[in-house]
């Protein structure tokens, strides 16, 4: 039995892999401790893990939190651009520069703000407003494509895409938000209905102008395109009144 054990130890220690594992990479004579007493594998304190390019990894290779972009920038939300477009809609000074780069942050914020105002009156309309926004934008996009034809990328600026319709109609919810805020302070009656009609006309006219600014091919059909926009905003006005 002792001869068998002696030959087994000699075979194990004569293996190249075993000798290289017991020797450090720096060439020192002592063995490298790769195992704890409990049997858990670990690396020595001076061991540096290799990086993806073959070199040693360092903490600077992965950057830091100070180098990260702001969260709103990563999400594609430009607060300054949203405020500029909102001011342009309120003042009626609409230019092509305001419609150059559309975003979905403003329309979503307006939809949530309108639903929050309704919540102050005890009406839970978050899902209704978002659903009607999608359905109304799809309907207006269908009408605009049948009127203008082509695509917004064509030289004559054809019909806008579905994303553009969602953004433009979402920004035009601002007059209805103003009406919803005023309705909180006024009793329901003829004055509230008159303000609702004024907000709907304001929003529909602004939407038609924005569509023309975005797609010049729709310039001759601005009033025809304003009709489906008017129907969409009437639905939101009914939520404000009732």
C-alpha positions as CSV (number, residue, x, y, z in Angstrom):
1,X,0.0,0.0,0.0
2,X,2.8,2.5,0.8
3,X,4.5,1.8,-2.6
4,X,1.3,2.5,-4.4
5,X,0.8,5.8,-2.5
6,X,4.4,6.8,-3.2
7,X,4.1,6.2,-7.0
8,X,0.8,8.2,-7.1
9,X,2.4,11.2,-5.4
10,X,5.3,11.1,-7.8
11,X,3.0,11.1,-10.8
12,X,1.0,14.0,-9.5
13,X,4.0,16.2,-8.7
14,X,5.6,15.3,-12.0
15,X,2.7,16.8,-14.1
16,X,3.5,20.1,-15.8
17,X,0.2,21.7,-14.9
18,X,0.6,20.9,-11.2
19,X,4.1,22.5,-11.1
20,X,2.9,25.7,-13.0
21,X,0.0,26.1,-10.7
22,X,2.2,25.9,-7.6
23,X,4.6,28.5,-9.0
24,X,3.9,32.2,-9.1
25,X,3.9,34.1,-12.4
26,X,6.7,36.4,-11.3
27,X,9.2,33.5,-10.9
28,X,9.5,33.4,-7.1
29,X,10.1,30.1,-5.5
30,X,7.2,30.0,-3.0
31,X,3.8,28.5,-4.0
32,X,0.8,30.7,-4.7
33,X,-2.0,30.2,-2.3
34,X,-5.1,29.6,-4.5
35,X,-7.3,27.9,-1.9
36,X,-8.4,28.7,1.6
37,X,-8.6,26.2,4.4
38,X,-12.4,25.7,3.8
39,X,-11.9,24.8,0.1
40,X,-13.1,28.1,-1.4
41,X,-11.1,29.2,-4.5
42,X,-9.7,32.8,-4.5
43,X,-7.0,34.8,-6.1
44,X,-4.1,36.4,-4.3
45,X,-4.2,40.0,-3.3
46,X,-1.6,41.1,-5.9
47,X,-3.4,39.4,-8.8
48,X,-4.8,41.6,-11.5
49,X,-7.6,40.3,-13.7
50,X,-7.1,40.7,-17.4
51,X,-9.2,43.2,-19.4
52,X,-11.0,42.4,-22.6
53,X,-8.1,43.7,-24.7
54,X,-5.6,41.4,-22.9
55,X,-4.1,44.1,-20.6
56,X,-4.7,44.4,-16.9
57,X,-8.0,45.9,-15.9
58,X,-8.2,49.0,-13.9
59,X,-11.0,51.0,-12.3
60,X,-10.4,53.9,-14.7
61,X,-11.2,51.8,-17.7
62,X,-14.9,51.6,-16.7
63,X,-15.4,55.3,-16.2
64,X,-17.1,56.9,-13.2
65,X,-20.5,58.3,-12.3
66,X,-19.3,61.9,-13.0
67,X,-18.7,61.0,-16.6
68,X,-22.2,59.6,-17.2
69,X,-24.7,61.8,-19.2
70,X,-27.7,63.1,-17.3
71,X,-30.7,60.8,-17.2
72,X,-33.0,63.2,-19.1
73,X,-30.4,63.4,-21.9
74,X,-30.1,59.7,-22.1
75,X,-33.9,59.4,-22.4
76,X,-34.0,62.0,-25.1
77,X,-36.0,64.6,-23.1
78,X,-34.9,68.2,-23.7
79,X,-36.7,70.3,-21.1
80,X,-35.6,73.6,-22.7
81,X,-36.9,72.6,-26.1
82,X,-40.2,71.6,-24.5
83,X,-40.5,74.9,-22.8
84,X,-39.8,76.8,-26.0
85,X,-42.4,74.8,-27.9
86,X,-44.9,75.4,-25.2
87,X,-44.3,79.2,-25.2
88,X,-44.6,79.2,-29.0
89,X,-48.0,77.5,-28.8
90,X,-49.2,79.9,-26.1
91,X,-48.0,83.0,-28.0
92,X,-48.9,81.8,-31.5
93,X,-45.4,82.4,-32.8
94,X,-44.8,79.1,-34.5
95,X,-41.8,78.7,-36.6
96,X,-40.1,75.8,-38.5
97,X,-37.3,75.8,-35.9
98,X,-39.7,74.7,-33.2
99,X,-40.7,71.6,-35.3
100,X,-37.2,70.6,-36.4
101,X,-36.6,67.9,-33.8
102,X,-39.8,66.6,-32.3
103,X,-39.8,64.6,-29.1
104,X,-42.3,62.5,-27.2
105,X,-41.4,63.8,-23.8
106,X,-43.6,66.9,-24.1
107,X,-46.8,65.2,-25.3
108,X,-46.5,62.5,-22.6
109,X,-46.0,65.2,-19.9
110,X,-49.0,67.1,-21.2
111,X,-51.2,64.0,-21.3
112,X,-50.2,63.1,-17.7
113,X,-50.7,66.7,-16.6
114,X,-54.2,66.8,-18.1
115,X,-55.1,63.5,-16.4
116,X,-53.7,64.9,-13.1
117,X,-56.0,67.9,-13.3
118,X,-58.9,65.6,-13.9
119,X,-57.8,63.6,-10.9
120,X,-58.3,66.7,-8.8
121,X,-62.0,66.6,-9.6
122,X,-62.3,62.9,-8.8
123,X,-62.1,61.6,-12.4
124,X,-59.5,58.9,-13.2
125,X,-58.7,59.4,-16.9
126,X,-55.1,58.4,-17.3
127,X,-55.8,55.4,-19.5
128,X,-58.6,57.2,-21.4
129,X,-56.4,60.1,-22.3
130,X,-53.5,58.0,-23.4
131,X,-55.8,55.7,-25.4
132,X,-57.7,58.5,-27.1
133,X,-54.3,60.2,-27.9
134,X,-53.1,57.1,-29.8
135,X,-56.4,56.5,-31.6
136,X,-56.8,60.2,-32.5
137,X,-53.2,60.5,-33.7
138,X,-53.6,57.4,-35.9
139,X,-56.8,58.8,-37.4
140,X,-55.2,62.1,-38.2
141,X,-52.1,60.4,-39.6
142,X,-54.4,58.4,-41.9
143,X,-56.1,61.5,-43.2
144,X,-52.9,63.4,-43.6
145,X,-51.3,60.6,-45.6
146,X,-54.3,60.5,-47.9
147,X,-54.3,64.3,-48.4
148,X,-50.5,64.9,-48.7
149,X,-49.2,61.6,-49.9
150,X,-45.6,60.5,-49.9
151,X,-43.4,60.8,-46.9
152,X,-42.0,63.7,-44.8
153,X,-38.5,62.8,-46.1
154,X,-39.4,63.6,-49.7
155,X,-38.1,67.0,-51.1
156,X,-41.6,68.5,-51.1
157,X,-42.2,67.5,-47.5
158,X,-45.0,65.0,-47.9
159,X,-47.4,63.7,-45.2
160,X,-46.0,63.4,-41.7
161,X,-45.3,60.1,-40.0
162,X,-47.3,58.5,-37.2
163,X,-44.6,59.6,-34.7
164,X,-44.9,63.2,-35.9
165,X,-48.7,63.2,-35.6
166,X,-48.4,61.9,-32.0
167,X,-45.9,64.6,-31.1
168,X,-47.8,67.5,-32.8
169,X,-51.2,66.6,-31.4
170,X,-49.7,66.0,-28.0
171,X,-48.2,69.5,-27.9
172,X,-51.6,71.0,-28.9
173,X,-53.2,69.7,-25.7
174,X,-51.8,72.7,-24.0
175,X,-55.0,74.9,-24.6
176,X,-57.1,72.1,-23.1
177,X,-54.9,71.9,-20.1
178,X,-55.4,75.6,-19.5
179,X,-59.2,75.1,-19.9
180,X,-59.1,72.2,-17.4
181,X,-57.2,74.4,-14.9
182,X,-59.7,77.3,-15.3
183,X,-62.6,74.8,-14.9
184,X,-61.4,74.0,-11.4
185,X,-62.2,77.5,-10.3
186,X,-65.4,78.1,-12.3
187,X,-68.8,76.4,-11.8
188,X,-70.1,74.4,-14.7
189,X,-72.3,76.4,-17.0
190,X,-72.4,78.4,-20.2
191,X,-69.1,80.1,-19.5
192,X,-67.3,76.8,-19.1
193,X,-68.8,75.5,-22.4
194,X,-67.8,78.7,-24.2
195,X,-64.2,78.4,-22.9
196,X,-64.2,74.7,-24.0
197,X,-65.2,75.7,-27.5
198,X,-62.5,78.4,-27.6
199,X,-59.9,76.0,-26.3
200,X,-60.9,73.4,-29.0
201,X,-60.7,76.0,-31.8
202,X,-57.4,77.2,-30.5
203,X,-55.9,73.7,-30.3
204,X,-57.2,72.7,-33.8
205,X,-56.0,75.8,-35.5
206,X,-52.6,75.4,-33.8
207,X,-52.4,71.7,-34.9
208,X,-53.2,72.6,-38.5
209,X,-50.5,75.3,-38.5
210,X,-48.0,72.8,-37.0
211,X,-48.8,70.2,-39.6
212,X,-48.3,72.8,-42.4
213,X,-44.9,73.9,-40.9
214,X,-43.8,70.3,-40.6
215,X,-45.1,69.2,-44.1
216,X,-45.4,72.1,-46.6
217,X,-47.3,69.8,-49.0
218,X,-50.3,70.1,-46.7
219,X,-50.4,73.9,-47.0
220,X,-53.4,73.9,-49.5
221,X,-55.3,71.5,-47.2
222,X,-54.8,73.1,-43.8
223,X,-58.5,73.6,-43.1
224,X,-59.4,70.1,-44.3
225,X,-56.8,68.7,-41.9
226,X,-58.0,70.9,-39.1
227,X,-61.4,69.1,-39.1
228,X,-60.1,65.7,-37.8
229,X,-58.0,67.6,-35.3
230,X,-61.0,69.4,-34.2
231,X,-62.9,66.2,-33.6
232,X,-60.0,64.8,-31.5
233,X,-59.8,67.9,-29.3
234,X,-63.6,67.9,-28.9
235,X,-63.3,64.5,-27.2
236,X,-60.8,65.8,-24.8
237,X,-62.9,68.9,-24.1
238,X,-65.8,66.7,-23.2
239,X,-63.7,65.0,-20.6
240,X,-63.0,68.5,-19.1
241,X,-66.6,69.5,-19.0
242,X,-68.3,66.3,-17.9
